[in-house]
């Protein structure tokens, strides 16, 4: 009788499962930047994949890469048992690897029985729907359309074509912020029903506190000033770090500006301004700083400034909050979404407004601590598993 009941119960349960629903999914990813890009897009890929691998041990994750990239970046992926790399069957020269990602990869996806393919960095190969493979694409930003003056015109034309073609074929479009969602709807003429906002995942590594000995060693090695405000990001025109430099004349001479990031030609604009205004000794530019040192640099600053004119999200804002820093950012894009309501946001063209904001924080340590406390609570929505679970929900919806 018990045996009959079990069999009967199984039949009832089985009849409730749609015939076309697999017991587990095989999900493919364009993981090129996970193993080749050490900053923004690469961080997004690695953090999301690690988070997915932590909470989902049932589905299979296949990471499609034209080659295995950099050892130091690849080692940042946890690679649980249900996650593996896939490279082209034949070793391809570099130009052909790009063609593989555009078209040839589809044959590999069919061979591997991939149910859903996720373009993590705004691109999808051609022919996915014809192959019966569902597709998801993450669009990080449309800065090349909002601010084309920061790009080569030829690049803008290529990016526009990729964006429109990708959105046309994608089953679901992931926007990493409400700002990006609005841009996709307006500039791509995409219906809101096809878009999910899934905020960019941010790990918690910047929450770890550094010991005093390490702080002192890092301060000495980089010749950090006693008091400083901090900017982290590529030193390029769009990031608008000059605004922070322009605020220095309105602040105490004790306050210095430390800029950490890859330098472009725009860095010369800042150094020229510094020389002309007697500020050369108060502005410090650092490049090639490893993350292990960056923790200590964050944690010895008095506040974080991020005067970018336009961003898709703004991970450095969250890293600064995790490092217990109040943030001053600029209005006009998504930075209020990233930093939350308790930090300070100023006009990207008003140095005095930036200076007043910095002064309000550096002169009021108690107020700064209150900002940090409330902001730490706000950014929990971006940390680890919550974002991964939202992405899994999108996959299930397909």
PEUR-V741199 format. One record per residue. RES is the residue in one small letter. SS is DSSP state (@ for helix, = for strand, . for the rest). OMEGA is omega in whole degrees, 0 to 359 (* if undefined). Layout:
BEGIN
<<RES;SS;OMEGA> <RES;SS;OMEGA>>
END
This chain:
BEGIN
<<x;.;179> <x;@;179> <x;@;180> <x;@;181> <x;@;179> <x;@;181> <x;@;180> <x;@;179> <x;@;179> <x;@;179> <x;@;179> <x;@;181> <x;@;183> <x;@;181> <x;@;179> <x;.;181> <x;.;177> <x;.;185> <x;.;184> <x;.;181> <x;.;179> <x;.;178> <x;.;171> <x;.;182> <x;.;167> <x;=;186> <x;=;178> <x;=;181> <x;=;166> <x;=;188> <x;.;182> <x;@;185> <x;@;176> <x;@;183> <x;@;184> <x;@;185> <x;.;185> <x;.;185> <x;.;193> <x;@;183> <x;@;178> <x;@;178> <x;@;178> <x;@;182> <x;@;184> <x;@;181> <x;@;181> <x;@;181> <x;@;177> <x;@;179> <x;@;178> <x;@;180> <x;@;180> <x;@;187> <x;@;183> <x;.;179> <x;.;184> <x;.;182> <x;.;177> <x;=;180> <x;=;181> <x;=;185> <x;=;184> <x;=;183> <x;.;177> <x;.;173> <x;.;186> <x;.;171> <x;.;185> <x;.;180> <x;@;184> <x;@;179> <x;@;180> <x;@;181> <x;.;178> <x;.;175> <x;.;185> <x;.;177> <x;.;173> <x;.;187> <x;.;182> <x;.;179> <x;=;181> <x;=;176> <x;=;172> <x;=;176> <x;.;178> <x;.;182> <x;.;177> <x;.;177> <x;.;185> <x;.;172> <x;.;191> <x;@;181> <x;@;181> <x;@;177> <x;@;178> <x;@;178> <x;@;177> <x;@;180> <x;@;182> <x;@;187> <x;@;188> <x;@;182> <x;@;184> <x;@;177> <x;@;178> <x;@;178> <x;@;178> <x;@;180> <x;@;185> <x;.;178> <x;.;181> <x;.;179> <x;.;183> <x;=;176> <x;=;183> <x;=;172> <x;=;189> <x;.;186> <x;.;169> <x;.;181> <x;.;172> <x;.;175> <x;.;179> <x;.;172> <x;.;181> <x;.;183> <x;.;178> <x;.;179> <x;.;179> <x;.;181> <x;.;177> <x;=;185> <x;=;175> <x;=;177> <x;=;174> <x;=;174> <x;=;185> <x;.;179> <x;.;174> <x;.;181> <x;@;180> <x;@;176> <x;@;178> <x;@;184> <x;.;184> <x;@;182> <x;@;180> <x;@;186> <x;.;170> <x;.;182> <x;@;178> <x;@;178> <x;@;179> <x;@;180> <x;@;180> <x;@;180> <x;@;179> <x;@;180> <x;@;180> <x;@;181> <x;@;183> <x;@;180> <x;@;181> <x;@;181> <x;@;180> <x;@;186> <x;@;184> <x;.;173> <x;.;175> <x;=;178> <x;=;177> <x;=;171> <x;=;185> <x;.;175> <x;.;175> <x;@;177> <x;@;179> <x;@;177> <x;@;179> <x;@;179> <x;@;179> <x;@;180> <x;@;184> <x;@;187> <x;@;179> <x;@;182> <x;.;181> <x;.;179> <x;.;183> <x;@;183> <x;@;181> <x;@;188> <x;=;170> <x;=;172> <x;=;174> <x;.;186> <x;.;179> <x;.;180> <x;.;177> <x;=;177> <x;.;184> <x;.;185> <x;@;181> <x;@;176> <x;@;185> <x;.;182> <x;.;183> <x;.;179> <x;.;183> <x;@;180> <x;@;179> <x;@;178> <x;@;181> <x;@;181> <x;@;180> <x;@;178> <x;@;180> <x;@;184> <x;@;181> <x;.;180> <x;.;181> <x;.;177> <x;.;182> <x;.;180> <x;=;180> <x;=;167> <x;=;192> <x;=;169> <x;=;175> <x;=;180> <x;.;178> <x;.;181> <x;=;182> <x;.;188> <x;@;183> <x;@;181> <x;@;166> <x;.;181> <x;.;177> <x;@;180> <x;@;179> <x;@;177> <x;@;181> <x;@;179> <x;@;186> <x;@;181> <x;@;181> <x;@;184> <x;.;177> <x;.;179> <x;.;180> <x;.;183> <x;=;177> <x;=;177> <x;=;176> <x;=;180> <x;=;182> <x;=;177> <x;.;179> <x;.;183> <x;=;172> <x;.;179> <x;.;180> <x;@;180> <x;@;179> <x;@;176> <x;@;181> <x;@;180> <x;@;177> <x;@;177> <x;@;181> <x;@;180> <x;@;184> <x;@;184> <x;.;176> <x;.;184> <x;.;186> <x;@;182> <x;@;182> <x;@;180> <x;=;185> <x;=;179> <x;=;180> <x;=;177> <x;.;176> <x;.;181> <x;.;178> <x;.;182> <x;@;182> <x;@;176> <x;@;183> <x;@;177> <x;@;183> <x;@;179> <x;@;176> <x;@;192> <x;@;177> <x;.;177> <x;.;178> <x;.;172> <x;=;182> <x;=;178> <x;=;179> <x;=;189> <x;.;184> <x;.;179> <x;.;181> <x;.;179> <x;.;172> <x;.;178> <x;.;179> <x;.;179> <x;@;179> <x;@;177> <x;@;180> <x;@;178> <x;@;178> <x;@;179> <x;@;177> <x;@;178> <x;.;177> <x;.;178> <x;.;167> <x;.;188> <x;=;169> <x;=;181> <x;=;183> <x;=;177> <x;.;172> <x;.;177> <x;.;188> <x;.;191> <x;@;174> <x;@;176> <x;@;183> <x;@;187> <x;@;179> <x;.;191> <x;.;187> <x;.;176> <x;.;189> <x;=;182> <x;=;186> <x;=;177> <x;.;183> <x;.;181> <x;.;184> <x;.;180> <x;@;181> <x;@;177> <x;@;175> <x;@;180> <x;@;180> <x;@;180> <x;@;179> <x;@;181> <x;@;180> <x;@;179> <x;@;184> <x;@;179> <x;.;185> <x;.;182> <x;@;180> <x;@;178> <x;@;179> <x;@;180> <x;@;178> <x;@;177> <x;@;182> <x;@;181> <x;@;181> <x;@;182> <x;@;177> <x;@;177> <x;@;181> <x;@;189> <x;@;178> <x;@;180> <x;@;182> <x;@;191> <x;=;169> <x;.;198> <x;@;182> <x;@;181> <x;@;179> <x;@;180> <x;@;177> <x;@;180> <x;@;177> <x;@;178> <x;@;177> <x;@;179> <x;@;182> <x;@;182> <x;@;180> <x;.;*>>
END
